[in-house]
């Protein structure tokens, strides 16, 4: 009798285990599956060489070859919503890695493991973040991606993407295209001495002051397909915090050999950017404040070989000209925009002005990368 009970218990355990395994399998591979959920890499000019062999342009902070290259990864988040409205996580910080293929039509592909599989009904929402070391919080509720960025510890091109796939409408199992938007702004500072000046100037320190150094990004990714800036559903919202009076992206020459000579003209595309010419990724924020707390650039200058530096503080311009109305409007560092500050050094003073231009978008999908 005891032997029968033992066999019965083992048999019941086997049945329960089989049911559990079948249930797990149904979550990943439902009966109505139409294939794996895949992502593909776009390309420039229709060939892999156009991505892998490209001239470096330092007039921009980053290039498509920094993003679409073998070994790079992005983090993907995603959920499936059933026809009844129930939501299930499908991707939660899964890494997609760019790999090279033998195909001329699609020289790169984005891979992950284990694969997830399409269901034939309901809808999917996908969100993605680059780079993978970005500090991201994720919650299904409200479909939000939340990231924390610090200008004291970070200096990378934070990008986010989102798209939606309604299986009930068309049942497409095509590869998922993602359009990455720059979540930060980028700034740089170019120096030159006044025209006709015969005096040599050297910069030996540099820092930004009176800015919110830490920010919290909330990106809405339960959206229609690939929203663009200006669309109602395109939302990249920053909450700046932790104001710092100094020490932001600071640099100090160790000795005279590291002094940086001020050129006779602005070098917009330096072959090798110096410490003061490099692009920095900054938290979008308003540039307001009084004389003591207004965002500023502080640097020190040596005149000729004089070892005693002259410290200069320039307030960042708080207004720019509207290119359409030509009115002066407040400057707000915005996601996806580039800000080039031009500093002119004269014997008794210095001037600063700013040029603003839109950044580019990176496409991770079946379409070409567009700039």
PyMOL commands that set and color helices and strands:
alter all, ss='L'
color gray80, all
select helices_A, chain A and resi 2-28+49-52+64-67+256-258
alter helices_A, ss='H'
color red, helices_A
select strands_A, chain A and resi 39-40+73-81+87-100+108-111+123-130+135-139+144-150+159-166+178-182+185-193+201-209+211-220+236-244+248-252+260-261+280-282+296-303+310-315+319-321+328-330+337-345+350-358+362-364
alter strands_A, ss='S'
color yellow, strands_A
deselect
rebuild
show_as cartoon
